[in-house]
Structure formats: structure tokens, C-alpha cells
């Protein structure tokens, strides 16, 4: 399995703001046993520019699932 870089690039699909999130934080949230959390989506973060949810542009989850952002 390919290793993630030190930071994961995130994008807000709503306003297109990009931000780098430390891989350690993303993987910690991905691995956390969270009841009631939709595990079919990667960890998401609130956008600092609008009320959107930021998603990774490319991220390999801790269980090997590949998440890739694609424009609609």
C-alpha cells in the first residue's frame, strides 16, 4: 500500500478553498472507532471560508480505501 505524504491536501467543493492537513490528524480521525459516523467517506473538516465541508483531493485511508476528489 502506498504511504500518504506528511500532509493531505483538502479542498472545499463549495468554494474551492484548499488547505493542507497533517496526515497524522487525518489518519487518527480515520482510525477512531466512532459510533454513528459514516465510514464510507473520509474525515472531513469545516471550511474556514464558507460553510462547506472540506474533503481530501487524494487520500489512502488507514484500511486501504482510496478517496479521490473529482469535480462534478
PQR file with spaces between the fields and no chain letter, atoms N, CA, C, O and H, PARSE charges and radii, in Angstrom:
ATOM       1  N    UNK     1       0.848   -1.176    0.000 -0.4000 1.5000
ATOM       2  CA   UNK     1       0.000    0.000    0.000 -0.0000 2.0000
ATOM       3  C    UNK     1       0.897    1.244    0.000  0.5500 1.7000
ATOM       4  O    UNK     1       1.889    1.304    0.726 -0.5500 1.4000
ATOM       5  N    UNK     2       0.543    2.212   -0.805 -0.4000 1.5000
ATOM       6  CA   UNK     2       1.274    3.469   -0.910 -0.0000 2.0000
ATOM       7  C    UNK     2       1.078    4.298    0.365  0.5500 1.7000
ATOM       8  O    UNK     2      -0.018    4.346    0.924 -0.5500 1.4000
ATOM       9  H    UNK     2      -0.263    2.164   -1.395  0.4000 1.0000
ATOM      10  N    UNK     3       2.148    4.943    0.810 -0.4000 1.5000
ATOM      11  CA   UNK     3       2.073    5.762    2.027 -0.0000 2.0000
ATOM      12  C    UNK     3       1.645    7.184    1.687  0.5500 1.7000
ATOM      13  O    UNK     3       2.044    7.729    0.658 -0.5500 1.4000
ATOM      14  H    UNK     3       3.038    4.904    0.356  0.4000 1.0000
ATOM      15  N    UNK     4       0.837    7.779    2.549 -0.4000 1.5000
ATOM      16  CA   UNK     4       0.441    9.172    2.393 -0.0000 2.0000
ATOM      17  C    UNK     4       1.629   10.076    2.723  0.5500 1.7000
ATOM      18  O    UNK     4       2.525    9.693    3.475 -0.5500 1.4000
ATOM      19  H    UNK     4       0.513    7.336    3.386  0.4000 1.0000
ATOM      20  N    UNK     5       1.621   11.267    2.155 -0.4000 1.5000
ATOM      21  CA   UNK     5       2.641   12.262    2.460 -0.0000 2.0000
ATOM      22  C    UNK     5       2.439   12.766    3.890  0.5500 1.7000
ATOM      23  O    UNK     5       1.530   12.315    4.587 -0.5500 1.4000
ATOM      24  H    UNK     5       0.892   11.578    1.544  0.4000 1.0000
ATOM      25  N    UNK     6       3.291   13.705    4.328 -0.4000 1.5000
ATOM      26  CA   UNK     6       3.189   14.269    5.676 -0.0000 2.0000
ATOM      27  C    UNK     6       1.931   15.120    5.856  0.5500 1.7000
ATOM      28  O    UNK     6       1.455   15.323    6.973 -0.5500 1.4000
ATOM      29  H    UNK     6       4.030   14.071    3.762  0.4000 1.0000
ATOM      30  N    UNK     7       1.406   15.610    4.735 -0.4000 1.5000
ATOM      31  CA   UNK     7       0.183   16.409    4.774 -0.0000 2.0000
ATOM      32  C    UNK     7      -0.733   15.955    3.636  0.5500 1.7000
ATOM      33  O    UNK     7      -0.276   15.531    2.575 -0.5500 1.4000
ATOM      34  H    UNK     7       1.793   15.444    3.828  0.4000 1.0000
ATOM      35  N    UNK     8      -2.027   16.058    3.889 -0.4000 1.5000
ATOM      36  CA   UNK     8      -3.037   15.700    2.899 -0.0000 2.0000
ATOM      37  C    UNK     8      -3.671   16.998    2.411  0.5500 1.7000
ATOM      38  O    UNK     8      -4.085   17.837    3.211 -0.5500 1.4000
ATOM      39  H    UNK     8      -2.399   16.403    4.751  0.4000 1.0000
ATOM      40  N    UNK     9      -3.744   17.156    1.082 -0.4000 1.5000
ATOM      41  CA   UNK     9      -4.364   18.355    0.538 -0.0000 2.0000
ATOM      42  C    UNK     9      -5.879   18.169    0.513  0.5500 1.7000
ATOM      43  O    UNK     9      -6.395   17.203   -0.049 -0.5500 1.4000
ATOM      44  H    UNK     9      -3.408   16.475    0.432  0.4000 1.0000
ATOM      45  N    UNK    10      -6.569   19.107    1.130 -0.4000 1.5000
ATOM      46  CA   UNK    10      -8.036   19.106    1.184 -0.0000 2.0000
ATOM      47  C    UNK    10      -8.566   20.251    0.341  0.5500 1.7000
ATOM      48  O    UNK    10      -7.895   21.264    0.145 -0.5500 1.4000
ATOM      49  H    UNK    10      -6.150   19.891    1.587  0.4000 1.0000
ATOM      50  N    UNK    11      -9.793   20.069   -0.159 -0.4000 1.5000
ATOM      51  CA   UNK    11     -10.462   21.103   -0.936 -0.0000 2.0000
ATOM      52  C    UNK    11     -11.912   21.214   -0.484  0.5500 1.7000
ATOM      53  O    UNK    11     -12.532   20.221   -0.105 -0.5500 1.4000
ATOM      54  H    UNK    11     -10.339   19.246   -0.001  0.4000 1.0000
ATOM      55  N    UNK    12     -12.439   22.419   -0.526 -0.4000 1.5000
ATOM      56  CA   UNK    12     -13.860   22.631   -0.249 -0.0000 2.0000
ATOM      57  C    UNK    12     -14.583   22.587   -1.595  0.5500 1.7000
ATOM      58  O    UNK    12     -14.354   23.453   -2.439 -0.5500 1.4000
ATOM      59  H    UNK    12     -11.934   23.226   -0.834  0.4000 1.0000
ATOM      60  N    UNK    13     -15.443   21.606   -1.811 -0.4000 1.5000
ATOM      61  CA   UNK    13     -16.162   21.524   -3.088 -0.0000 2.0000
ATOM      62  C    UNK    13     -17.046   22.734   -3.360  0.5500 1.7000
ATOM      63  O    UNK    13     -17.378   23.020   -4.510 -0.5500 1.4000
ATOM      64  H    UNK    13     -15.630   20.902   -1.126  0.4000 1.0000
ATOM      65  N    UNK    14     -17.427   23.442   -2.304 -0.4000 1.5000
ATOM      66  CA   UNK    14     -18.337   24.571   -2.446 -0.0000 2.0000
ATOM      67  C    UNK    14     -17.624   25.833   -2.936  0.5500 1.7000
ATOM      68  O    UNK    14     -18.093   26.474   -3.877 -0.5500 1.4000
ATOM      69  H    UNK    14     -17.158   23.210   -1.369  0.4000 1.0000
ATOM      70  N    UNK    15     -16.494   26.203   -2.312 -0.4000 1.5000
ATOM      71  CA   UNK    15     -15.810   27.460   -2.666 -0.0000 2.0000
ATOM      72  C    UNK    15     -14.418   27.247   -3.254  0.5500 1.7000
ATOM      73  O    UNK    15     -13.754   28.209   -3.639 -0.5500 1.4000
ATOM      74  H    UNK    15     -16.114   25.683   -1.547  0.4000 1.0000
ATOM      75  N    UNK    16     -13.969   25.983   -3.325 -0.4000 1.5000
ATOM      76  CA   UNK    16     -12.677   25.588   -3.913 -0.0000 2.0000
ATOM      77  C    UNK    16     -11.454   26.018   -3.102  0.5500 1.7000
ATOM      78  O    UNK    16     -10.339   25.998   -3.623 -0.5500 1.4000
ATOM      79  H    UNK    16     -14.508   25.201   -3.012  0.4000 1.0000
ATOM      80  N    UNK    17     -11.639   26.404   -1.847 -0.4000 1.5000
ATOM      81  CA   UNK    17     -10.504   26.711   -0.970 -0.0000 2.0000
ATOM      82  C    UNK    17      -9.724   25.426   -0.725  0.5500 1.7000
ATOM      83  O    UNK    17     -10.313   24.363   -0.525 -0.5500 1.4000
ATOM      84  H    UNK    17     -12.545   26.420   -1.423  0.4000 1.0000
ATOM      85  N    UNK    18      -8.397   25.526   -0.741 -0.4000 1.5000
ATOM      86  CA   UNK    18      -7.543   24.363   -0.471 -0.0000 2.0000
ATOM      87  C    UNK    18      -6.774   24.592    0.822  0.5500 1.7000
ATOM      88  O    UNK    18      -6.453   25.723    1.186 -0.5500 1.4000
ATOM      89  H    UNK    18      -7.918   26.389   -0.903  0.4000 1.0000
ATOM      90  N    UNK    19      -6.487   23.487    1.505 -0.4000 1.5000
ATOM      91  CA   UNK    19      -5.777   23.552    2.784 -0.0000 2.0000
ATOM      92  C    UNK    19      -5.007   22.250    2.989  0.5500 1.7000
ATOM      93  O    UNK    19      -5.476   21.183    2.593 -0.5500 1.4000
ATOM      94  H    UNK    19      -6.748   22.568    1.209  0.4000 1.0000
ATOM      95  N    UNK    20      -3.840   22.332    3.598 -0.4000 1.5000
ATOM      96  CA   UNK    20      -3.060   21.143    3.931 -0.0000 2.0000
ATOM      97  C    UNK    20      -3.344   20.750    5.371  0.5500 1.7000
ATOM      98  O    UNK    20      -3.243   21.577    6.277 -0.5500 1.4000
ATOM      99  H    UNK    20      -3.459   23.199    3.919  0.4000 1.0000
ATOM     100  N    UNK    21      -3.700   19.485    5.583 -0.4000 1.5000
ATOM     101  CA   UNK    21      -3.998   18.959    6.914 -0.0000 2.0000
ATOM     102  C    UNK    21      -2.930   17.908    7.226  0.5500 1.7000
ATOM     103  O    UNK    21      -2.648   17.055    6.385 -0.5500 1.4000
ATOM     104  H    UNK    21      -3.782   18.813    4.847  0.4000 1.0000
ATOM     105  N    UNK    22      -2.331   17.954    8.425 -0.4000 1.5000
ATOM     106  CA   UNK    22      -1.327   16.945    8.772 -0.0000 2.0000
ATOM     107  C    UNK    22      -1.900   15.525    8.655  0.5500 1.7000
ATOM     108  O    UNK    22      -2.988   15.238    9.155 -0.5500 1.4000
ATOM     109  H    UNK    22      -2.561   18.647    9.109  0.4000 1.0000
ATOM     110  N    UNK    23      -1.154   14.655    7.993 -0.4000 1.5000
ATOM     111  CA   UNK    23      -1.582   13.264    7.795 -0.0000 2.0000
ATOM     112  C    UNK    23      -1.876   12.578    9.120  0.5500 1.7000
ATOM     113  O    UNK    23      -2.814   11.788    9.223 -0.5500 1.4000
ATOM     114  H    UNK    23      -0.270   14.888    7.588  0.4000 1.0000
ATOM     115  N    UNK    24      -1.081   12.877   10.121 -0.4000 1.5000
ATOM     116  CA   UNK    24      -1.266   12.270   11.443 -0.0000 2.0000
ATOM     117  C    UNK    24      -2.673   12.538   11.987  0.5500 1.7000
ATOM     118  O    UNK    24      -3.286   11.649   12.578 -0.5500 1.4000
ATOM     119  H    UNK    24      -0.319   13.519   10.037  0.4000 1.0000
ATOM     120  N    UNK    25      -3.181   13.745   11.793 -0.4000 1.5000
ATOM     121  CA   UNK    25      -4.531   14.111   12.265 -0.0000 2.0000
ATOM     122  C    UNK    25      -5.597   13.368   11.458  0.5500 1.7000
ATOM     123  O    UNK    25      -6.536   12.808   12.024 -0.5500 1.4000
ATOM     124  H    UNK    25      -2.683   14.467   11.313  0.4000 1.0000
ATOM     125  N    UNK    26      -5.445   13.368   10.127 -0.4000 1.5000
ATOM     126  CA   UNK    26      -6.421   12.704    9.260 -0.0000 2.0000
ATOM     127  C    UNK    26      -6.494   11.215    9.586  0.5500 1.7000
ATOM     128  O    UNK    26      -7.583   10.657    9.721 -0.5500 1.4000
ATOM     129  H    UNK    26      -4.682   13.823    9.667  0.4000 1.0000
ATOM     130  N    UNK    27      -5.323   10.569    9.713 -0.4000 1.5000
ATOM     131  CA   UNK    27      -5.306    9.138    9.998 -0.0000 2.0000
ATOM     132  C    UNK    27      -5.836    8.817   11.389  0.5500 1.7000
ATOM     133  O    UNK    27      -6.471    7.781   11.582 -0.5500 1.4000
ATOM     134  H    UNK    27      -4.438   11.023    9.604  0.4000 1.0000
ATOM     135  N    UNK    28      -5.584    9.694   12.363 -0.4000 1.5000
ATOM     136  CA   UNK    28      -6.111    9.483   13.711 -0.0000 2.0000
ATOM     137  C    UNK    28      -7.646    9.495   13.678  0.5500 1.7000
ATOM     138  O    UNK    28      -8.289    8.635   14.279 -0.5500 1.4000
ATOM     139  H    UNK    28      -5.068   10.536   12.206  0.4000 1.0000
ATOM     140  N    UNK    29      -8.224   10.470   12.976 -0.4000 1.5000
ATOM     141  CA   UNK    29      -9.680   10.546   12.880 -0.0000 2.0000
ATOM     142  C    UNK    29     -10.241    9.387   12.065  0.5500 1.7000
ATOM     143  O    UNK    29     -11.316    8.872   12.373 -0.5500 1.4000
ATOM     144  H    UNK    29      -7.702   11.169   12.488  0.4000 1.0000
ATOM     145  N    UNK    30      -9.519    8.976   11.030 -0.4000 1.5000
ATOM     146  CA   UNK    30      -9.958    7.861   10.184 -0.0000 2.0000
ATOM     147  C    UNK    30      -9.978    6.556   10.977  0.5500 1.7000
ATOM     148  O    UNK    30     -10.876    5.735   10.795 -0.5500 1.4000
ATOM     149  H    UNK    30      -8.645    9.395   10.780  0.4000 1.0000
ATOM     150  N    UNK    31      -9.000    6.363   11.847 -0.4000 1.5000
ATOM     151  CA   UNK    31      -8.885    5.116   12.611 -0.0000 2.0000
ATOM     152  C    UNK    31      -9.770    5.078   13.845  0.5500 1.7000
ATOM     153  O    UNK    31     -10.028    4.002   14.385 -0.5500 1.4000
ATOM     154  H    UNK    31      -8.270    7.030   11.995  0.4000 1.0000
ATOM     155  N    UNK    32     -10.237    6.232   14.301 -0.4000 1.5000
ATOM     156  CA   UNK    32     -11.038    6.295   15.527 -0.0000 2.0000
ATOM     157  C    UNK    32     -12.329    5.496   15.365  0.5500 1.7000
ATOM     158  O    UNK    32     -12.980    5.553   14.322 -0.5500 1.4000
ATOM     159  H    UNK    32     -10.026    7.106   13.863  0.4000 1.0000
ATOM     160  N    UNK    33     -12.684    4.760   16.395 -0.4000 1.5000
ATOM     161  CA   UNK    33     -13.919    3.992   16.408 -0.0000 2.0000
ATOM     162  C    UNK    33     -15.042    4.945   16.790  0.5500 1.7000
ATOM     163  O    UNK    33     -15.258    5.223   17.970 -0.5500 1.4000
ATOM     164  H    UNK    33     -12.155    4.714   17.243  0.4000 1.0000
ATOM     165  N    UNK    34     -15.755    5.443   15.785 -0.4000 1.5000
ATOM     166  CA   UNK    34     -16.780    6.454   16.029 -0.0000 2.0000
ATOM     167  C    UNK    34     -18.164    5.884   15.727  0.5500 1.7000
ATOM     168  O    UNK    34     -18.453    5.499   14.595 -0.5500 1.4000
ATOM     169  H    UNK    34     -15.580    5.217   14.827  0.4000 1.0000
ATOM     170  N    UNK    35     -18.987    5.836   16.721 -0.4000 1.5000
ATOM     171  CA   UNK    35     -20.345    5.324   16.567 -0.0000 2.0000
ATOM     172  C    UNK    35     -21.192    6.380   15.849  0.5500 1.7000
ATOM     173  O    UNK    35     -21.156    7.558   16.204 -0.5500 1.4000
ATOM     174  H    UNK    35     -18.752    6.149   17.642  0.4000 1.0000
ATOM     175  N    UNK    36     -21.936    5.958   14.861 -0.4000 1.5000
ATOM     176  CA   UNK    36     -22.824    6.867   14.147 -0.0000 2.0000
ATOM     177  C    UNK    36     -22.134    7.707   13.087  0.5500 1.7000
ATOM     178  O    UNK    36     -22.732    8.647   12.564 -0.5500 1.4000
ATOM     179  H    UNK    36     -21.966    5.001   14.573  0.4000 1.0000
ATOM     180  N    UNK    37     -20.876    7.386   12.754 -0.4000 1.5000
ATOM     181  CA   UNK    37     -20.140    8.131   11.736 -0.0000 2.0000
ATOM     182  C    UNK    37     -20.168    7.338   10.436  0.5500 1.7000
ATOM     183  O    UNK    37     -19.965    6.124   10.441 -0.5500 1.4000
ATOM     184  H    UNK    37     -20.390    6.622   13.179  0.4000 1.0000
ATOM     185  N    UNK    38     -20.419    8.020    9.329 -0.4000 1.5000
ATOM     186  CA   UNK    38     -20.443    7.372    8.017 -0.0000 2.0000
ATOM     187  C    UNK    38     -19.013    7.058    7.598  0.5500 1.7000
ATOM     188  O    UNK    38     -18.264    7.957    7.218 -0.5500 1.4000
ATOM     189  H    UNK    38     -20.585    9.006    9.325  0.4000 1.0000
ATOM     190  N    UNK    39     -18.632    5.783    7.667 -0.4000 1.5000
ATOM     191  CA   UNK    39     -17.265    5.384    7.350 -0.0000 2.0000
ATOM     192  C    UNK    39     -17.022    5.231    5.845  0.5500 1.7000
ATOM     193  O    UNK    39     -15.914    4.888    5.434 -0.5500 1.4000
ATOM     194  H    UNK    39     -19.240    5.052    7.976  0.4000 1.0000
ATOM     195  N    UNK    40     -18.037    5.479    5.028 -0.4000 1.5000
ATOM     196  CA   UNK    40     -17.837    5.415    3.576 -0.0000 2.0000
ATOM     197  C    UNK    40     -17.220    6.708    3.039  0.5500 1.7000
ATOM     198  O    UNK    40     -16.844    6.782    1.869 -0.5500 1.4000
ATOM     199  H    UNK    40     -18.937    5.758    5.362  0.4000 1.0000
ATOM     200  N    UNK    41     -17.117    7.716    3.891 -0.4000 1.5000
ATOM     201  CA   UNK    41     -16.490    8.979    3.499 -0.0000 2.0000
ATOM     202  C    UNK    41     -15.255    9.202    4.370  0.5500 1.7000
ATOM     203  O    UNK    41     -15.209    8.738    5.510 -0.5500 1.4000
ATOM     204  H    UNK    41     -17.422    7.656    4.842  0.4000 1.0000
ATOM     205  N    UNK    42     -14.260    9.904    3.844 -0.4000 1.5000
ATOM     206  CA   UNK    42     -13.051   10.167    4.621 -0.0000 2.0000
ATOM     207  C    UNK    42     -13.314   11.229    5.686  0.5500 1.7000
ATOM     208  O    UNK    42     -14.359   11.880    5.663 -0.5500 1.4000
ATOM     209  H    UNK    42     -14.297   10.281    2.918  0.4000 1.0000
ATOM     210  N    UNK    43     -12.378   11.410    6.619 -0.4000 1.5000
ATOM     211  CA   UNK    43     -12.526   12.507    7.579 -0.0000 2.0000
ATOM     212  C    UNK    43     -12.688   13.826    6.824  0.5500 1.7000
ATOM     213  O    UNK    43     -11.970   14.091    5.859 -0.5500 1.4000
ATOM     214  H    UNK    43     -11.530   10.881    6.638  0.4000 1.0000
ATOM     215  N    UNK    44     -13.627   14.640    7.268 -0.4000 1.5000
ATOM     216  CA   UNK    44     -13.888   15.935    6.639 -0.0000 2.0000
ATOM     217  C    UNK    44     -13.698   17.026    7.674  0.5500 1.7000
ATOM     218  O    UNK    44     -13.806   16.787    8.876 -0.5500 1.4000
ATOM     219  H    UNK    44     -14.210   14.425    8.051  0.4000 1.0000
ATOM     220  N    UNK    45     -13.416   18.219    7.196 -0.4000 1.5000
ATOM     221  CA   UNK    45     -13.182   19.363    8.075 -0.0000 2.0000
ATOM     222  C    UNK    45     -14.028   20.535    7.615  0.5500 1.7000
ATOM     223  O    UNK    45     -14.324   20.669    6.428 -0.5500 1.4000
ATOM     224  H    UNK    45     -13.328   18.413    6.219  0.4000 1.0000
ATOM     225  N    UNK    46     -14.417   21.388    8.559 -0.4000 1.5000
ATOM     226  CA   UNK    46     -15.168   22.590    8.222 -0.0000 2.0000
ATOM     227  C    UNK    46     -14.281   23.535    7.426  0.5500 1.7000
ATOM     228  O    UNK    46     -13.113   23.726    7.765 -0.5500 1.4000
ATOM     229  H    UNK    46     -14.177   21.279    9.524  0.4000 1.0000
ATOM     230  N    UNK    47     -14.825   24.123    6.377 -0.4000 1.5000
ATOM     231  CA   UNK    47     -14.104   25.108    5.578 -0.0000 2.0000
ATOM     232  C    UNK    47     -14.033   26.420    6.353  0.5500 1.7000
ATOM     233  O    UNK    47     -15.020   26.847    6.951 -0.5500 1.4000
ATOM     234  H    UNK    47     -15.774   23.968    6.101  0.4000 1.0000
ATOM     235  N    UNK    48     -12.874   27.051    6.340 -0.4000 1.5000
ATOM     236  CA   UNK    48     -12.698   28.312    7.070 -0.0000 2.0000
ATOM     237  C    UNK    48     -13.241   29.505    6.287  0.5500 1.7000
ATOM     238  O    UNK    48     -13.346   30.602    6.836 -0.5500 1.4000
ATOM     239  H    UNK    48     -12.072   26.704    5.854  0.4000 1.0000
ATOM     240  N    UNK    49     -13.587   29.309    5.012 -0.4000 1.5000
ATOM     241  CA   UNK    49     -14.059   30.413    4.168 -0.0000 2.0000
ATOM     242  C    UNK    49     -15.573   30.427    3.961  0.5500 1.7000
ATOM     243  O    UNK    49     -16.159   31.479    3.705 -0.5500 1.4000
ATOM     244  H    UNK    49     -13.502   28.418    4.566  0.4000 1.0000
ATOM     245  N    UNK    50     -16.202   29.262    4.073 -0.4000 1.5000
ATOM     246  CA   UNK    50     -17.653   29.188    3.878 -0.0000 2.0000
ATOM     247  C    UNK    50     -18.208   28.111    4.812  0.5500 1.7000
ATOM     248  O    UNK    50     -17.501   27.662    5.714 -0.5500 1.4000
ATOM     249  H    UNK    50     -15.726   28.407    4.281  0.4000 1.0000
ATOM     250  N    UNK    51     -19.425   27.701    4.618 -0.4000 1.5000
ATOM     251  CA   UNK    51     -19.998   26.677    5.497 -0.0000 2.0000
ATOM     252  C    UNK    51     -19.905   25.275    4.885  0.5500 1.7000
ATOM     253  O    UNK    51     -20.658   24.379    5.268 -0.5500 1.4000
ATOM     254  H    UNK    51     -19.999   28.066    3.885  0.4000 1.0000
ATOM     255  N    UNK    52     -18.985   25.084    3.940 -0.4000 1.5000
ATOM     256  CA   UNK    52     -18.805   23.784    3.291 -0.0000 2.0000
ATOM     257  C    UNK    52     -17.964   22.833    4.131  0.5500 1.7000
ATOM     258  O    UNK    52     -17.416   23.212    5.166 -0.5500 1.4000
ATOM     259  H    UNK    52     -18.374   25.812    3.629  0.4000 1.0000
ATOM     260  N    UNK    53     -17.872   21.601    3.671 -0.4000 1.5000
ATOM     261  CA   UNK    53     -17.057   20.553    4.304 -0.0000 2.0000
ATOM     262  C    UNK    53     -15.902   20.220    3.367  0.5500 1.7000
ATOM     263  O    UNK    53     -16.116   19.852    2.212 -0.5500 1.4000
ATOM     264  H    UNK    53     -18.316   21.292    2.830  0.4000 1.0000
ATOM     265  N    UNK    54     -14.687   20.351    3.868 -0.4000 1.5000
ATOM     266  CA   UNK    54     -13.507   20.059    3.069 -0.0000 2.0000
ATOM     267  C    UNK    54     -13.287   18.548    2.986  0.5500 1.7000
ATOM     268  O    UNK    54     -13.489   17.825    3.962 -0.5500 1.4000
ATOM     269  H    UNK    54     -14.513   20.651    4.806  0.4000 1.0000
ATOM     270  N    UNK    55     -12.867   18.082    1.798 -0.4000 1.5000
ATOM     271  CA   UNK    55     -12.606   16.669    1.549 -0.0000 2.0000
ATOM     272  C    UNK    55     -11.197   16.530    0.971  0.5500 1.7000
ATOM     273  O    UNK    55     -10.681   17.474    0.373 -0.5500 1.4000
ATOM     274  H    UNK    55     -12.703   18.669    1.006  0.4000 1.0000
ATOM     275  N    UNK    56     -10.570   15.360    1.143 -0.4000 1.5000
ATOM     276  CA   UNK    56      -9.225   15.203    0.592 -0.0000 2.0000
ATOM     277  C    UNK    56      -9.251   15.111   -0.932  0.5500 1.7000
ATOM     278  O    UNK    56     -10.166   14.531   -1.516 -0.5500 1.4000
ATOM     279  H    UNK    56     -10.990   14.593    1.629  0.4000 1.0000
ATOM     280  N    UNK    57      -8.232   15.692   -1.565 -0.4000 1.5000
ATOM     281  CA   UNK    57      -8.107   15.564   -3.012 -0.0000 2.0000
ATOM     282  C    UNK    57      -7.694   14.127   -3.341  0.5500 1.7000
ATOM     283  O    UNK    57      -8.208   13.531   -4.288 -0.5500 1.4000
ATOM     284  H    UNK    57      -7.489   16.164   -1.091  0.4000 1.0000
ATOM     285  N    UNK    58      -6.767   13.576   -2.559 -0.4000 1.5000
ATOM     286  CA   UNK    58      -6.371   12.175   -2.704 -0.0000 2.0000
ATOM     287  C    UNK    58      -5.871   11.689   -1.358  0.5500 1.7000
ATOM     288  O    UNK    58      -4.980   12.291   -0.761 -0.5500 1.4000
ATOM     289  H    UNK    58      -6.350   14.060   -1.790  0.4000 1.0000
ATOM     290  N    UNK    59      -6.455   10.587   -0.882 -0.4000 1.5000
ATOM     291  CA   UNK    59      -6.092   10.053    0.425 -0.0000 2.0000
ATOM     292  C    UNK    59      -6.322    8.549    0.435  0.5500 1.7000
ATOM     293  O    UNK    59      -7.364    8.065   -0.008 -0.5500 1.4000
ATOM     294  H    UNK    59      -7.180   10.098   -1.367  0.4000 1.0000
ATOM     295  N    UNK    60      -5.339    7.818    0.944 -0.4000 1.5000
ATOM     296  CA   UNK    60      -5.487    6.378    1.137 -0.0000 2.0000
ATOM     297  C    UNK    60      -5.792    6.161    2.610  0.5500 1.7000
ATOM     298  O    UNK    60      -4.943    6.412    3.466 -0.5500 1.4000
ATOM     299  H    UNK    60      -4.493    8.211    1.304  0.4000 1.0000
ATOM     300  N    UNK    61      -7.000    5.695    2.909 -0.4000 1.5000
ATOM     301  CA   UNK    61      -7.439    5.506    4.287 -0.0000 2.0000
ATOM     302  C    UNK    61      -6.623    4.464    5.027  0.5500 1.7000
ATOM     303  O    UNK    61      -5.901    3.678    4.413 -0.5500 1.4000
ATOM     304  H    UNK    61      -7.690    5.492    2.214  0.4000 1.0000
ATOM     305  N    UNK    62      -6.738    4.457    6.341 -0.4000 1.5000
ATOM     306  CA   UNK    62      -5.968    3.531    7.171 -0.0000 2.0000
ATOM     307  C    UNK    62      -6.328    2.071    6.892  0.5500 1.7000
ATOM     308  O    UNK    62      -5.546    1.173    7.205 -0.5500 1.4000
ATOM     309  H    UNK    62      -7.324    5.095    6.840  0.4000 1.0000
ATOM     310  N    UNK    63      -7.493    1.827    6.312 -0.4000 1.5000
ATOM     311  CA   UNK    63      -7.892    0.462    5.955 -0.0000 2.0000
ATOM     312  C    UNK    63      -7.695    0.186    4.464  0.5500 1.7000
ATOM     313  O    UNK    63      -8.214   -0.799    3.939 -0.5500 1.4000
ATOM     314  H    UNK    63      -8.128    2.556    6.058  0.4000 1.0000
ATOM     315  N    UNK    64      -6.937    1.066    3.777 -0.4000 1.5000
ATOM     316  CA   UNK    64      -6.598    0.846    2.379 -0.0000 2.0000
ATOM     317  C    UNK    64      -7.563    1.410    1.360  0.5500 1.7000
ATOM     318  O    UNK    64      -7.314    1.304    0.159 -0.5500 1.4000
ATOM     319  H    UNK    64      -6.515    1.866    4.204  0.4000 1.0000
ATOM     320  N    UNK    65      -8.651    2.003    1.800 -0.4000 1.5000
ATOM     321  CA   UNK    65      -9.623    2.577    0.868 -0.0000 2.0000
ATOM     322  C    UNK    65      -9.057    3.864    0.262  0.5500 1.7000
ATOM     323  O    UNK    65      -8.486    4.691    0.972 -0.5500 1.4000
ATOM     324  H    UNK    65      -8.853    2.089    2.776  0.4000 1.0000
ATOM     325  N    UNK    66      -9.218    4.025   -1.044 -0.4000 1.5000
ATOM     326  CA   UNK    66      -8.722    5.217   -1.730 -0.0000 2.0000
ATOM     327  C    UNK    66      -9.873    6.210   -1.881  0.5500 1.7000
ATOM     328  O    UNK    66     -10.941    5.867   -2.389 -0.5500 1.4000
ATOM     329  H    UNK    66      -9.682    3.353   -1.621  0.4000 1.0000
ATOM     330  N    UNK    67      -9.644    7.427   -1.440 -0.4000 1.5000
ATOM     331  CA   UNK    67     -10.613    8.518   -1.589 -0.0000 2.0000
ATOM     332  C    UNK    67     -10.000    9.524   -2.549  0.5500 1.7000
ATOM     333  O    UNK    67      -8.869    9.970   -2.354 -0.5500 1.4000
ATOM     334  H    UNK    67      -8.777    7.706   -1.027  0.4000 1.0000
ATOM     335  N    UNK    68     -10.746    9.879   -3.581 -0.4000 1.5000
ATOM     336  CA   UNK    68     -10.231   10.824   -4.566 -0.0000 2.0000
ATOM     337  C    UNK    68     -11.329   11.799   -4.940  0.5500 1.7000
ATOM     338  O    UNK    68     -12.429   11.399   -5.323 -0.5500 1.4000
ATOM     339  H    UNK    68     -11.665    9.517   -3.740  0.4000 1.0000
ATOM     340  N    UNK    69     -11.019   13.091   -4.825 -0.4000 1.5000
ATOM     341  CA   UNK    69     -11.983   14.140   -5.159 -0.0000 2.0000
ATOM     342  C    UNK    69     -12.015   14.330   -6.668  0.5500 1.7000
ATOM     343  O    UNK    69     -10.970   14.440   -7.310 -0.5500 1.4000
ATOM     344  H    UNK    69     -10.126   13.416   -4.514  0.4000 1.0000
ATOM     345  N    UNK    70     -13.198   14.366   -7.222 -0.4000 1.5000
ATOM     346  CA   UNK    70     -13.374   14.642   -8.642 -0.0000 2.0000
ATOM     347  C    UNK    70     -14.444   15.703   -8.792  0.5500 1.7000
ATOM     348  O    UNK    70     -15.480   15.652   -8.128 -0.5500 1.4000
ATOM     349  H    UNK    70     -14.046   14.276   -6.701  0.4000 1.0000
ATOM     350  N    UNK    71     -14.192   16.666   -9.668 -0.4000 1.5000
ATOM     351  CA   UNK    71     -15.187   17.709   -9.961 -0.0000 2.0000
ATOM     352  C    UNK    71     -16.422   17.083  -10.576  0.5500 1.7000
ATOM     353  O    UNK    71     -16.321   16.125  -11.343 -0.5500 1.4000
ATOM     354  H    UNK    71     -13.351   16.708  -10.208  0.4000 1.0000
ATOM     355  N    UNK    72     -17.584   17.617  -10.244 -0.4000 1.5000
ATOM     356  CA   UNK    72     -18.842   17.110  -10.832 -0.0000 2.0000
ATOM     357  C    UNK    72     -19.036   17.682  -12.203  0.5500 1.7000
ATOM     358  O    UNK    72     -20.030   17.381  -12.863 -0.5500 1.4000
ATOM     359  H    UNK    72     -17.666   18.395   -9.621  0.4000 1.0000
